[in-house]
Amino acid sequence: MSWTTPDLCDQYPDVQVAEPVFRGYGGRIAFAGPAVTVKCFEDNSRVRELAATPGEGRVIVVDGGGSLRRALLGDQIAANAVKHGWSGFLIFGCVRDVDALAALPLGVQALASHPMKTDKRGLGDVDVPVAFAGLSIAPGDWVYADANGVLVAGARLHEA
């Protein structure tokens, strides 16, 4: 990577920086890309659907309402996201299958791990503005994450 979140914060002091509530679970520590947003609560149907579409280096941003009762991402959805070219996930909620996630070339930042899967009821909204952890994220905003933290900008901040 040609960037770190501290360097981007120094260079662009107006970026949004997430509250330090996220933990890295993926095999890729640093990741970035335009956001595709999902708003859902204890139902990852839309997350699963998105992971099966062309990612083109984008980041799936999931506002799970901060629930610590169900995992919104597991190994199967994550493997599908890798297969389809997604850069990573930013999840305001939980993940599971953490050993498998750590072995995938995918960025994953989430609040915690939880072994319980979600119910699949087909609920959730895609490409809507979301807000959590001190961030306001619109579809297409750029998400940057590494071991130092998570930040969001209205445009790309680094060179390819």
HUDA-V182641 format. One record per backbone hydrogen bond with DSSP energy under -1.0 kcal/mol. NH is the residue of the N-H (numbers start at 1). CO is the residue of the C=O. If there is no record, write none. Layout:
# HUDA-V182641
{{NH:CO} {NH:CO}}
This chain:
# HUDA-V182641
{{8:4} {9:5} {10:6} {11:7} {12:8} {15:12} {16:152} {18:150} {19:133} {21:19} {23:110} {25:108} {26:108} {27:101} {27:104} {28:106} {31:145} {33:143} {35:141} {36:59} {38:61} {39:125} {40:63} {48:44} {49:45} {50:46} {51:47} {53:50} {55:84} {57:85} {58:55} {59:34} {60:88} {61:36} {62:90} {63:38} {64:62} {66:92} {67:64} {71:116} {72:94} {78:74} {79:75} {80:76} {81:77} {82:78} {83:79} {84:80} {85:82} {86:81} {87:58} {88:58} {89:107} {90:60} {91:109} {92:62} {93:91} {95:112} {96:73} {101:97} {102:98} {104:101} {106:104} {107:87} {109:89} {110:23} {111:93} {114:95} {119:42} {125:39} {127:37} {130:137} {132:135} {135:132} {137:130} {140:35} {141:138} {142:153} {143:33} {144:151} {145:31} {146:149} {151:144} {152:16} {153:142}}
